[in-house]
C-alpha cells in the first residue's frame, strides 16, 4: 500500500506536470473504484485549471479553478504515471488526464508557476485492485480529512502532542500510531 512517503513522492512528481496547467481532456474508464466516482467526472475535469498540489496524510489534493478540489487516494495498489506521449489505455487505467502544454494563460495567484514545455503531458491513474478512489468537493475540508491528526513532519506534531494523544490509552503503540486521528498518514 502506498504510504505517506510514496504519496508525497507522487505529489512532487506531479507538480511540474500539473500545477498551473489546464486539463485539456479527461478519460474515466469505469463509474466506480472503491466507491462510485462523481457523476460526469470526465466532463467536470475537462478544461479545468489545476492549482497548487497538496498532500494530507495519504491523500492527494488537486485544487481546480471554480472552487472544487479533486481528492485522490491510491488505495492498496494504485499508482500515478506521467507520460510525454499518448499512452495506450490499459484495463486498470481508471483515469487519464491530458494536460495542455506549457503554462496556462492568466493563472490566478494561487497557481504556482511551472516551466513551460512544448508538448502535452498525460497523467494516468492505474489501480488493479480498485481500492483507490477519486472525489470532487467544494467544502473547505472533505469529510475524509476532517478528523485527521497532525502531519508527522509538520510543526504541530511533537512529543508533547503524541504524549497528550496517547494519555489514558491502553493497547499496543502500533495500533495507536496507525490511528489517523492521532497522526496523519502513518500505516
C-alpha positions in Angstrom: 0.0 0.0 0.0 1.4 3.4 -0.8 2.2 5.2 2.4 2.9 8.8 3.2 6.4 8.9 1.7 5.2 7.3 -1.6 2.2 9.7 -1.8 4.5 12.7 -1.2 6.8 11.4 -3.9 3.8 11.2 -6.3 2.8 14.7 -5.4 6.2 16.1 -6.1 6.4 14.3 -9.4 3.0 15.7 -10.4 3.9 19.3 -9.6 5.7 20.2 -12.9 3.2 18.1 -14.9 0.0 19.6 -13.5 0.4 22.8 -11.4 -0.7 25.9 -13.3 -1.7 23.8 -16.3 -5.2 23.1 -17.7 -6.7 19.7 -18.1 -7.4 19.5 -21.8 -9.4 16.3 -21.6 -10.2 13.5 -19.2 -11.0 9.8 -19.7 -12.7 7.9 -17.0 -12.6 4.1 -17.5 -15.4 3.0 -15.2 -18.0 4.6 -13.0 -16.6 3.3 -9.7 -13.5 2.2 -7.9 -13.8 1.6 -4.2 -16.9 3.8 -4.2 -18.8 5.4 -7.1 -17.0 8.2 -8.8 -18.5 11.7 -9.0 -21.2 11.9 -11.8 -19.9 13.2 -15.1 -16.3 13.3 -13.8 -14.6 13.5 -17.2 -16.8 16.4 -18.3 -16.3 18.1 -14.9 -12.5 17.9 -15.2 -12.0 18.9 -18.8 -10.9 22.5 -19.2 -10.1 23.0 -15.5 -7.0 24.8 -14.3 -5.0 23.0 -11.6 -3.7 24.9 -8.7 -1.0 24.1 -6.1 -1.0 20.4 -5.3 -1.1 19.3 -1.7 -1.0 16.1 0.3 -2.8 15.4 3.6 -1.9 12.1 5.1 -2.1 9.6 2.3 -4.5 11.8 0.2 -3.5 13.9 -2.8 -5.4 17.2 -3.1 -5.6 18.9 -6.6 -7.3 22.3 -6.4 -9.2 23.2 -9.5 -10.4 26.6 -10.7 -14.0 27.2 -9.9 -13.6 26.2 -6.2 -13.5 22.5 -6.4 -10.8 20.1 -5.3 -10.1 16.7 -6.6 -9.2 14.2 -3.8 -7.2 11.2 -4.9 -6.4 8.2 -2.7 -4.1 5.5 -4.2 -5.6 2.6 -2.2 -3.6 -0.5 -1.9 -2.2 -0.9 -5.4 -2.8 2.4 -7.1 -0.1 4.4 -8.9 0.1 7.6 -11.0 2.2 7.6 -14.1 3.3 10.6 -16.2 3.7 10.2 -20.0 5.1 12.6 -22.6 3.0 11.0 -25.4 -0.4 9.4 -25.5 -0.3 6.1 -23.7 -2.4 3.1 -24.6 -5.2 2.9 -22.1 -4.9 -0.4 -20.1 -7.6 -2.4 -18.3 -6.6 -0.9 -14.9 -6.1 2.7 -16.1 -9.1 4.3 -14.5 -8.4 7.9 -15.1 -6.3 9.5 -17.9 -5.8 13.3 -17.9 -4.4 15.1 -20.9 -2.7 18.3 -19.7 -2.3 21.3 -22.0 1.2 22.1 -23.0 3.0 24.8 -21.1 1.7 27.3 -18.6 -1.9 28.3 -18.5 -2.8 31.8 -19.6 -3.8 34.3 -16.9 -3.1 32.0 -14.0 -4.6 33.2 -10.7 -2.3 34.0 -7.8 -2.9 30.6 -6.1 -1.3 28.8 -9.0 2.4 28.2 -8.7 4.5 28.8 -11.8 5.7 25.8 -13.8 8.3 25.6 -16.6 6.6 25.7 -20.0 7.2 22.8 -22.3 6.3 22.2 -25.9 4.2 19.0 -25.6 1.2 17.9 -23.7 1.5 15.6 -20.7 -0.7 12.6 -19.9 -1.4 11.6 -16.3 -2.6 8.1 -15.7 -4.2 6.7 -12.5 -3.8 2.9 -12.5 -5.3 0.7 -9.8 -5.5 -3.0 -10.4 -7.3 -3.8 -7.2 -9.6 -0.8 -7.3 -9.2 0.2 -3.6 -8.3 3.7 -4.6 -10.8 6.4 -5.1 -11.4 9.9 -6.6 -13.8 12.6 -5.3 -14.5 16.2 -6.1 -15.5 18.5 -3.3 -16.2 22.2 -2.7 -16.1 22.4 1.1 -13.1 23.7 2.9 -12.4 20.2 4.3 -13.5 16.8 2.8 -15.2 14.6 5.4 -12.4 12.0 5.0 -9.9 14.7 6.1 -11.9 16.4 8.9 -10.7 14.3 11.9 -7.1 13.6 10.9 -4.4 14.4 13.3 -1.3 16.4 12.5 1.2 15.6 9.8 4.2 13.6 11.3 6.7 16.0 9.7 4.6 19.2 10.4 5.2 21.8 13.0 2.1 20.8 15.0 3.4 17.3 15.6 5.7 17.0 18.7 6.5 14.7 21.6 4.0 16.7 23.6 1.2 16.2 21.1 2.0 12.5 21.0 2.1 12.2 24.8 -1.2 14.0 25.1 -2.9 11.9 22.4 -1.7 8.7 24.0 -2.6 9.6 27.5 -5.0 7.2 29.1 -4.9 4.8 26.2 -4.2 1.1 26.6 -3.1 -1.2 23.9 -0.2 -1.6 21.5 1.6 1.6 20.4 1.5 0.4 16.8 -2.3 0.4 16.8 -2.3 3.9 18.3 0.1 5.2 15.7 -2.0 3.8 12.8 -4.9 5.8 14.1 -5.3 8.7 11.6 -6.8 10.9 14.3 -3.5 10.8 16.3 -1.1 11.1 13.4 -2.0 11.6 9.7 -0.6 9.3 7.1 1.2 6.6 9.1 0.3 3.0 8.4 
